[in-house]
Amino acid sequence: MSNNPPASGVRVPWEDVPRGVRARVEDFLGARVTGAETQNGGFSPAAAVRLGLQDGRRAFVKALEAAPYPQSVGIYRDEARIAARLPDAVPAPRLLTHFEQDGWVVLVFEDVDGRHPRQPWDRAELDRVLRALGEMSAALTPSPVDAPPIGEKLAESFTGWRRLLEEDTTGLDPWALANLERLAELEAGWAEAAKGDTLLHADVRADNILLTEEGVFFVDWPHACLGAPWVDLLALLPSVRMQGGPPPHELLDDPDPAITAVLAAITGYFVRQGRRPDPPGLPTVRAFQRAQGVVALEWLRERLENG
């Protein structure tokens, strides 16, 4: 199966970031920028650039204008807070500095010389990512830093089926429509089912993964929270299937009802979000959510009918 909407937004070129902001980045790095390569992965309407410096070093910078994107700017502030606290054991780029100036939020990271996994997924690369994710989950149990529990962090997000009970369901998948009350009831138990003391990334997808010769890096940590160690794997698998990988049940076949409850919540999120209008500056995110929703719903239906 391969139904692969791009995980990419509309990026701001480095030269469109205010001169004063760019100068402050150069002052911090101690060298003039001689090259700026925009990175297209992800959905944010921000600048995301690998900078080449006059002295041969590199850095990675994310910069977002706050006023037009009040929801996105909160995510960037969360990312700065979390990234600054991640221990060295976490396979993530180190945050070097962050600041706000001239209405922009700026994060400066060490540059990771890596690439995103191939699309469609290559099985050897997928196995490598799954091993790294399992190792990271084990290393982050119990969490070495304070973070909100997942039930608090995603309380508003994981209410898709319950909200659909009160909304226009025209065009909703026939099986989902026929089972809407059951799905809403199942979803209502997700927070209890997802409890745990593992530090979760909570947004693992191919565009948030970098492969290097030495290892696997997980980037973009604004949604980090505490939960069960299997949650990151569960949330990753719909996008893996959507992007040409194996069916989710081949990679996670545990019949635990807790997994089914959390899958119901994730599925409800994707299905409902995919029915909503595009948010400002994020013209591709709904198609990506819809495609994941199709896979997640098929998986959820299999678990409920065969469980």
BAMISE-822354 format. One record per residue (C-alpha): residue in one letter; x, y, z; residue number from 1. Coordinates in pm, 1 decimal. Layout:
N
{node a, {X, Y, Z}, NUM}
...
//
This chain:
307
{node m, {0.0, 0.0, 0.0}, 1}
{node s, {132.1, 346.2, -86.5}, 2}
{node n, {-78.7, 656.5, -47.6}, 3}
{node n, {177.3, 914.4, 36.2}, 4}
{node p, {75.9, 1280.4, 75.0}, 5}
{node p, {386.5, 1488.3, 138.3}, 6}
{node a, {486.8, 1563.7, 496.5}, 7}
{node s, {586.3, 1915.5, 401.4}, 8}
{node g, {460.5, 2266.0, 452.9}, 9}
{node v, {535.1, 2608.0, 305.9}, 10}
{node r, {878.8, 2702.2, 435.3}, 11}
{node v, {1012.5, 3054.8, 478.6}, 12}
{node p, {1346.3, 3113.3, 300.3}, 13}
{node w, {1635.9, 3219.4, 522.5}, 14}
{node e, {1664.8, 3550.6, 339.9}, 15}
{node d, {1305.7, 3633.6, 440.1}, 16}
{node v, {1389.3, 3610.8, 810.5}, 17}
{node p, {1446.7, 3968.7, 942.3}, 18}
{node r, {1801.6, 4095.2, 907.6}, 19}
{node g, {1833.7, 4156.4, 1281.5}, 20}
{node v, {1731.3, 3800.9, 1364.1}, 21}
{node r, {1979.3, 3657.1, 1114.4}, 22}
{node a, {2252.3, 3879.4, 1254.1}, 23}
{node r, {2184.3, 3757.9, 1607.0}, 24}
{node v, {2215.9, 3396.8, 1492.3}, 25}
{node e, {2551.0, 3478.2, 1330.3}, 26}
{node d, {2667.0, 3659.2, 1644.6}, 27}
{node f, {2582.9, 3356.5, 1857.6}, 28}
{node l, {2752.5, 3114.5, 1619.1}, 29}
{node g, {3054.2, 3342.2, 1585.5}, 30}
{node a, {3076.0, 3319.0, 1208.5}, 31}
{node r, {2905.9, 3457.4, 899.3}, 32}
{node v, {2647.6, 3242.5, 720.6}, 33}
{node t, {2766.9, 3152.2, 372.0}, 34}
{node g, {2491.4, 2910.6, 273.2}, 35}
{node a, {2135.6, 2828.2, 381.3}, 36}
{node e, {1963.9, 2507.3, 267.0}, 37}
{node t, {1589.6, 2496.1, 337.5}, 38}
{node q, {1463.5, 2164.2, 477.3}, 39}
{node n, {1121.3, 2073.0, 341.7}, 40}
{node g, {1010.0, 1796.9, 579.8}, 41}
{node g, {738.3, 1873.0, 834.6}, 42}
{node f, {432.5, 2094.9, 823.8}, 43}
{node s, {539.1, 2413.5, 1002.1}, 44}
{node p, {511.2, 2747.4, 814.5}, 45}
{node a, {853.9, 2848.3, 943.5}, 46}
{node a, {1211.3, 2877.0, 828.6}, 47}
{node a, {1392.6, 2544.4, 874.2}, 48}
{node v, {1743.8, 2572.3, 737.5}, 49}
{node r, {2081.1, 2404.1, 751.6}, 50}
{node l, {2331.8, 2685.6, 770.9}, 51}
{node g, {2685.7, 2665.4, 636.9}, 52}
{node l, {2926.9, 2897.5, 816.6}, 53}
{node q, {3235.3, 3077.3, 692.3}, 54}
{node d, {3459.5, 2869.4, 919.7}, 55}
{node g, {3323.3, 2540.6, 782.7}, 56}
{node r, {3089.7, 2457.2, 1068.8}, 57}
{node r, {2716.6, 2395.1, 1027.6}, 58}
{node a, {2404.8, 2460.0, 1235.4}, 59}
{node f, {2032.7, 2401.1, 1200.4}, 60}
{node v, {1790.4, 2687.3, 1264.9}, 61}
{node k, {1413.1, 2701.3, 1300.1}, 62}
{node a, {1252.7, 3046.1, 1299.7}, 63}
{node l, {883.3, 3135.4, 1308.1}, 64}
{node e, {707.3, 3470.8, 1293.0}, 65}
{node a, {476.7, 3463.7, 1595.2}, 66}
{node a, {187.8, 3693.8, 1503.4}, 67}
{node p, {41.5, 3508.8, 1202.0}, 68}
{node y, {62.9, 3165.9, 1368.9}, 69}
{node p, {-38.1, 3186.0, 1737.2}, 70}
{node q, {-92.0, 2809.2, 1764.0}, 71}
{node s, {235.5, 2717.3, 1596.8}, 72}
{node v, {437.9, 2960.2, 1805.3}, 73}
{node g, {325.9, 2782.2, 2122.0}, 74}
{node i, {461.3, 2459.0, 1976.6}, 75}
{node y, {797.9, 2624.9, 1911.1}, 76}
{node r, {816.9, 2754.2, 2266.1}, 77}
{node d, {736.0, 2406.6, 2394.7}, 78}
{node e, {1006.1, 2261.5, 2172.7}, 79}
{node a, {1265.5, 2501.6, 2312.5}, 80}
{node r, {1167.8, 2412.2, 2668.6}, 81}
{node i, {1178.6, 2035.9, 2607.9}, 82}
{node a, {1489.7, 2031.9, 2387.9}, 83}
{node a, {1686.4, 2225.7, 2647.7}, 84}
{node r, {1613.0, 1953.1, 2904.4}, 85}
{node l, {1670.2, 1637.0, 2701.7}, 86}
{node p, {1960.6, 1435.1, 2842.0}, 87}
{node d, {2256.2, 1345.4, 2624.2}, 88}
{node a, {2134.2, 984.2, 2610.7}, 89}
{node v, {1842.7, 1087.5, 2390.4}, 90}
{node p, {1928.9, 1051.0, 2018.3}, 91}
{node a, {1820.7, 1403.8, 1931.8}, 92}
{node p, {2006.1, 1714.2, 1809.5}, 93}
{node r, {2130.2, 1934.2, 2092.2}, 94}
{node l, {1966.3, 2274.8, 2131.1}, 95}
{node l, {2242.9, 2536.5, 2128.9}, 96}
{node t, {2032.0, 2844.2, 2203.4}, 97}
{node h, {1687.7, 2993.6, 2156.2}, 98}
{node f, {1554.6, 3347.8, 2166.8}, 99}
{node e, {1271.0, 3575.0, 2061.2}, 100}
{node q, {1336.3, 3894.6, 1867.4}, 101}
{node d, {1141.3, 4126.1, 1636.9}, 102}
{node g, {831.0, 3908.4, 1672.7}, 103}
{node w, {1012.4, 3586.0, 1577.6}, 104}
{node v, {1083.6, 3271.2, 1780.9}, 105}
{node v, {1422.0, 3119.1, 1695.4}, 106}
{node l, {1581.3, 2785.8, 1788.5}, 107}
{node v, {1942.4, 2702.4, 1699.0}, 108}
{node f, {2043.6, 2333.9, 1701.9}, 109}
{node e, {2354.5, 2138.6, 1628.4}, 110}
{node d, {2341.7, 2014.0, 1270.1}, 111}
{node v, {2292.8, 1640.7, 1218.3}, 112}
{node d, {2442.3, 1514.8, 894.0}, 113}
{node g, {2162.8, 1274.7, 814.3}, 114}
{node r, {1866.6, 1212.3, 588.6}, 115}
{node h, {1505.9, 1106.8, 627.5}, 116}
{node p, {1418.2, 741.7, 565.1}, 117}
{node r, {1351.3, 650.8, 203.7}, 118}
{node q, {995.1, 663.3, 73.6}, 119}
{node p, {839.5, 419.5, 21.8}, 120}
{node w, {988.1, 263.2, 331.5}, 121}
{node d, {1287.0, 33.4, 287.6}, 122}
{node r, {1244.8, -264.9, 521.4}, 123}
{node a, {1605.9, -260.1, 639.7}, 124}
{node e, {1577.3, 109.1, 727.2}, 125}
{node l, {1243.4, 50.6, 895.7}, 126}
{node d, {1388.6, -228.8, 1109.1}, 127}
{node r, {1674.1, 3.7, 1202.0}, 128}
{node v, {1430.2, 275.4, 1307.9}, 129}
{node l, {1214.7, 32.9, 1507.3}, 130}
{node r, {1519.7, -97.4, 1694.8}, 131}
{node a, {1630.4, 256.2, 1774.3}, 132}
{node l, {1282.1, 351.5, 1888.8}, 133}
{node g, {1266.8, 50.2, 2118.8}, 134}
{node e, {1610.0, 128.0, 2261.1}, 135}
{node m, {1514.3, 491.1, 2316.5}, 136}
{node s, {1190.2, 395.8, 2491.7}, 137}
{node a, {1380.8, 163.1, 2723.3}, 138}
{node a, {1641.0, 431.0, 2798.3}, 139}
{node l, {1368.9, 684.3, 2876.5}, 140}
{node t, {1185.4, 457.5, 3123.1}, 141}
{node p, {1146.7, 601.4, 3377.8}, 142}
{node s, {1162.2, 948.5, 3228.2}, 143}
{node p, {1478.5, 1140.7, 3319.4}, 144}
{node v, {1296.6, 1477.5, 3292.4}, 145}
{node d, {966.7, 1619.7, 3408.8}, 146}
{node a, {695.6, 1625.2, 3142.7}, 147}
{node p, {315.6, 1627.5, 3145.9}, 148}
{node p, {130.0, 1295.5, 3132.4}, 149}
{node i, {-2.0, 1209.8, 2787.5}, 150}
{node g, {-360.7, 1217.6, 2914.0}, 151}
{node e, {-310.7, 1583.9, 3002.0}, 152}
{node k, {-99.1, 1677.8, 2700.0}, 153}
{node l, {-340.9, 1536.9, 2441.7}, 154}
{node a, {-668.0, 1567.9, 2632.4}, 155}
{node e, {-819.2, 1806.8, 2378.0}, 156}
{node s, {-679.7, 1628.5, 2072.9}, 157}
{node f, {-799.5, 1274.5, 2141.8}, 158}
{node t, {-1173.2, 1341.9, 2144.1}, 159}
{node g, {-1243.1, 1283.9, 1774.7}, 160}
{node w, {-1513.1, 1016.5, 1792.2}, 161}
{node r, {-1692.6, 1186.2, 2080.6}, 162}
{node r, {-1700.9, 1514.7, 1890.2}, 163}
{node l, {-1824.5, 1340.8, 1577.3}, 164}
{node l, {-2125.0, 1220.6, 1776.0}, 165}
{node e, {-2236.2, 1583.9, 1778.7}, 166}
{node e, {-2119.2, 1690.2, 1432.1}, 167}
{node d, {-2221.7, 1642.0, 1070.5}, 168}
{node t, {-2102.9, 1294.9, 971.3}, 169}
{node t, {-2171.5, 1323.6, 598.9}, 170}
{node g, {-1907.6, 1125.2, 412.1}, 171}
{node l, {-1782.3, 941.3, 719.0}, 172}
{node d, {-1665.7, 584.7, 657.9}, 173}
{node p, {-1978.5, 359.9, 673.2}, 174}
{node w, {-1829.6, 118.2, 927.2}, 175}
{node a, {-1717.4, 406.1, 1150.2}, 176}
{node l, {-2062.0, 563.8, 1124.5}, 177}
{node a, {-2235.5, 239.0, 1216.8}, 178}
{node n, {-2001.7, 194.1, 1515.7}, 179}
{node l, {-1966.5, 558.5, 1619.6}, 180}
{node e, {-2106.6, 518.9, 1971.5}, 181}
{node r, {-1888.2, 215.2, 2034.6}, 182}
{node l, {-1580.9, 400.2, 1908.9}, 183}
{node a, {-1659.6, 703.3, 2124.2}, 184}
{node e, {-1694.6, 482.8, 2430.8}, 185}
{node l, {-1368.0, 304.5, 2355.9}, 186}
{node e, {-1189.5, 633.9, 2296.9}, 187}
{node a, {-1307.0, 767.0, 2632.9}, 188}
{node g, {-1074.1, 522.7, 2809.7}, 189}
{node w, {-760.1, 608.9, 2618.1}, 190}
{node a, {-590.0, 827.8, 2880.4}, 191}
{node e, {-601.9, 558.7, 3147.2}, 192}
{node a, {-484.4, 299.8, 2894.0}, 193}
{node a, {-186.5, 513.1, 2788.2}, 194}
{node k, {-55.1, 585.1, 3138.7}, 195}
{node g, {310.6, 521.5, 3201.8}, 196}
{node d, {642.1, 672.7, 3306.2}, 197}
{node t, {824.2, 660.0, 2970.6}, 198}
{node l, {925.4, 989.9, 2811.0}, 199}
{node l, {749.5, 980.4, 2474.0}, 200}
{node h, {834.7, 1179.4, 2163.6}, 201}
{node a, {463.1, 1169.9, 2074.8}, 202}
{node d, {509.1, 1266.2, 1709.3}, 203}
{node v, {736.4, 1004.2, 1551.2}, 204}
{node r, {704.5, 996.8, 1170.9}, 205}
{node a, {953.4, 962.5, 885.5}, 206}
{node d, {990.5, 1341.7, 855.8}, 207}
{node n, {1093.6, 1355.9, 1224.6}, 208}
{node i, {1360.6, 1088.7, 1181.8}, 209}
{node l, {1716.5, 1133.0, 1054.3}, 210}
{node l, {1939.2, 841.3, 959.7}, 211}
{node t, {2314.9, 885.0, 991.7}, 212}
{node e, {2603.7, 645.0, 949.1}, 213}
{node e, {2627.1, 621.5, 1327.9}, 214}
{node g, {2264.0, 590.7, 1427.4}, 215}
{node v, {1907.0, 715.2, 1420.8}, 216}
{node f, {1807.2, 1061.2, 1543.3}, 217}
{node f, {1455.9, 1164.6, 1645.9}, 218}
{node v, {1397.6, 1535.8, 1590.8}, 219}
{node d, {1122.3, 1785.5, 1683.9}, 220}
{node w, {1022.6, 1717.4, 2047.1}, 221}
{node p, {756.7, 1981.2, 2133.1}, 222}
{node h, {492.5, 1721.2, 2218.6}, 223}
{node a, {704.6, 1519.7, 2463.7}, 224}
{node c, {502.5, 1368.1, 2746.8}, 225}
{node l, {482.7, 1068.2, 2980.1}, 226}
{node g, {303.9, 749.7, 2882.8}, 227}
{node a, {321.8, 377.8, 2814.0}, 228}
{node p, {641.2, 269.5, 2633.5}, 229}
{node w, {452.7, 133.6, 2330.2}, 230}
{node v, {266.9, 454.9, 2246.0}, 231}
{node d, {532.6, 600.1, 2011.7}, 232}
{node l, {544.6, 275.7, 1812.2}, 233}
{node l, {165.4, 257.5, 1792.7}, 234}
{node a, {135.5, 615.1, 1669.6}, 235}
{node l, {411.0, 568.3, 1410.4}, 236}
{node l, {266.2, 263.9, 1233.6}, 237}
{node p, {-24.5, 423.8, 1040.1}, 238}
{node s, {219.2, 658.6, 866.2}, 239}
{node v, {457.1, 369.0, 795.5}, 240}
{node r, {182.3, 176.7, 614.9}, 241}
{node m, {63.9, 491.8, 435.4}, 242}
{node q, {419.3, 544.9, 310.3}, 243}
{node g, {463.7, 200.0, 163.3}, 244}
{node g, {559.1, -2.5, 469.1}, 245}
{node p, {404.7, -323.1, 606.0}, 246}
{node p, {59.7, -337.5, 767.8}, 247}
{node p, {61.0, -222.0, 1131.5}, 248}
{node h, {-46.6, -559.0, 1272.4}, 249}
{node e, {272.4, -718.5, 1137.3}, 250}
{node l, {479.3, -484.8, 1354.8}, 251}
{node l, {256.9, -467.4, 1663.6}, 252}
{node d, {24.5, -765.2, 1714.8}, 253}
{node d, {-21.2, -743.4, 2092.6}, 254}
{node p, {-398.1, -791.3, 2164.8}, 255}
{node d, {-382.1, -580.4, 2484.4}, 256}
{node p, {-712.0, -385.1, 2514.2}, 257}
{node a, {-513.3, -81.6, 2630.2}, 258}
{node i, {-345.4, -66.3, 2289.5}, 259}
{node t, {-684.0, -88.2, 2118.7}, 260}
{node a, {-820.5, 199.2, 2328.9}, 261}
{node v, {-528.0, 424.1, 2242.2}, 262}
{node l, {-549.8, 322.3, 1876.5}, 263}
{node a, {-916.8, 423.7, 1884.5}, 264}
{node a, {-819.1, 767.4, 2014.3}, 265}
{node i, {-545.1, 812.6, 1755.3}, 266}
{node t, {-780.7, 699.4, 1478.6}, 267}
{node g, {-1054.9, 935.9, 1591.6}, 268}
{node y, {-804.7, 1220.1, 1590.2}, 269}
{node f, {-688.2, 1149.8, 1235.2}, 270}
{node v, {-1039.2, 1092.3, 1098.7}, 271}
{node r, {-1191.4, 1406.2, 1250.2}, 272}
{node q, {-890.9, 1630.6, 1179.7}, 273}
{node g, {-887.4, 1512.0, 820.2}, 274}
{node r, {-1241.4, 1642.7, 776.1}, 275}
{node r, {-1154.9, 1993.7, 892.9}, 276}
{node p, {-1037.5, 2291.1, 678.5}, 277}
{node d, {-667.5, 2347.3, 626.1}, 278}
{node p, {-519.4, 2552.8, 911.3}, 279}
{node p, {-336.6, 2878.1, 822.8}, 280}
{node g, {4.7, 2812.3, 673.4}, 281}
{node l, {-40.4, 2433.3, 674.6}, 282}
{node p, {-193.2, 2342.5, 336.6}, 283}
{node t, {-82.4, 1977.5, 333.2}, 284}
{node v, {-149.4, 1857.5, 686.8}, 285}
{node r, {-514.7, 1753.5, 638.6}, 286}
{node a, {-437.3, 1523.8, 344.9}, 287}
{node f, {-163.0, 1363.6, 553.0}, 288}
{node q, {-402.1, 1314.2, 845.1}, 289}
{node r, {-674.7, 1172.6, 620.4}, 290}
{node a, {-437.4, 916.5, 473.6}, 291}
{node q, {-322.2, 805.8, 818.6}, 292}
{node g, {-684.4, 789.2, 927.7}, 293}
{node v, {-768.0, 541.2, 652.1}, 294}
{node v, {-488.7, 307.3, 765.5}, 295}
{node a, {-559.2, 349.3, 1136.3}, 296}
{node l, {-931.2, 283.5, 1088.7}, 297}
{node e, {-864.0, -36.9, 893.4}, 298}
{node w, {-628.2, -153.9, 1168.4}, 299}
{node l, {-875.0, -62.9, 1443.3}, 300}
{node r, {-1156.1, -244.8, 1266.6}, 301}
{node e, {-939.4, -557.7, 1232.3}, 302}
{node r, {-857.7, -552.4, 1604.0}, 303}
{node l, {-1219.2, -507.6, 1706.4}, 304}
{node e, {-1362.3, -766.8, 1470.9}, 305}
{node n, {-1091.3, -1027.9, 1524.1}, 306}
{node g, {-1010.6, -959.6, 1888.6}, 307}
//
